[in-house]
Amino acid sequence: MATKIEKTLMNELPAEPYAAAIEQYKLYVETAEKNSSRRLTANSFFLTINTGLSALLGYMTSFKEMDLAVAQLAVPIAGIILSYFWYRLIISYREMNRAKFKVIHEMENHLPFRAFVAEWEAVEHGENPKKYRPYTKIESAVPRVFIVVHSIVLFSLFK
């Protein structure tokens, strides 16, 4: 019985079905790689912004003027909001990658080699942290740390 993904994937095959299937597979794997590349770019962007906000706040704390009170509040609030959106973006990329690899695994069922399926089995489907720790678990900790740091700074302004 064909899965929902398999039913969606399978069309009438052209005259040279194997060559066409390989080309589609390569193209689809490339989109998964591009998704990962965009994810890394987004992480670099948010890390840079958060680092800049932290440096700005450090610089601003050297001033005691009342004019800076609003700015000192705005920086950690902006940091919390940006970090939350960063976290949500990481989760979104994770879900997109999961979907892409479900499709890739299904495509591999129609090819002679199932490299990605074998790789996933070799790391025990991400269930054994000694063999593989999903990148998203590590990656998503960074914005949460920034949320905590920005929150501590924000609450420290009220003492």
Residue, then its C-alpha position, 0 to 999 in steps of 0.5 A: m500500500a502506497t503512502k500519502i507522500e508516495k502517491t503524491l510523488m509518483n506520476e507517469l514516468p517519462a521514456e527514461p524514467y530512471a534518469a529523470a528520477i535521479e535528476q528530480y532526486k538531485l534537485y530535491v536534495e539540493t533544495a534541502e541543502k539550500n534550506s540548511s544554508r538559509r538556516l545558517t544565514a538566519n542564525s548568523f544574522f540573529l546572533t550578530i543582532n543579539t551580540g550587538l544589542s548586548a554590547l549596546l546595553g553594556y555601553m549604555t549602562s555606563f551612563k546614568e542620565m534619565d534620557l537613557a532609561v527608555a533606551q535601556l528598557a528598549v534594548p532588552i525588550a527588543g532582544i527578547i522579541l528578536s530571540y523569540f522570533w529567532y527560536r520560532l524560525i529555527i523550529s520552522y526550519r526544523e519542520m521544513n527539513r523533516a518534511k523534506f527528508k520524509v520526501i527524500h526517504e520516500m524517493e529513495n525507495h525507488l532508487p538503488f541506493r538509500a543513502f539518507v535512509a541508511e544514514w538516519e538508521a546509522v544514527e538511530h533516528g536521532e534517539n541515541p545522543k551518543k551517536y547523534r544529537p539533533y542540531t536543532k536541540i543545540e541550535s535552539a538553546v542559543p536564542r533561549v539563552f539570549i531570552v534569559v539574559h535579556s530578561i535578567v537585564l530587563f528585571s535588573l533595571f527595576k531594582 
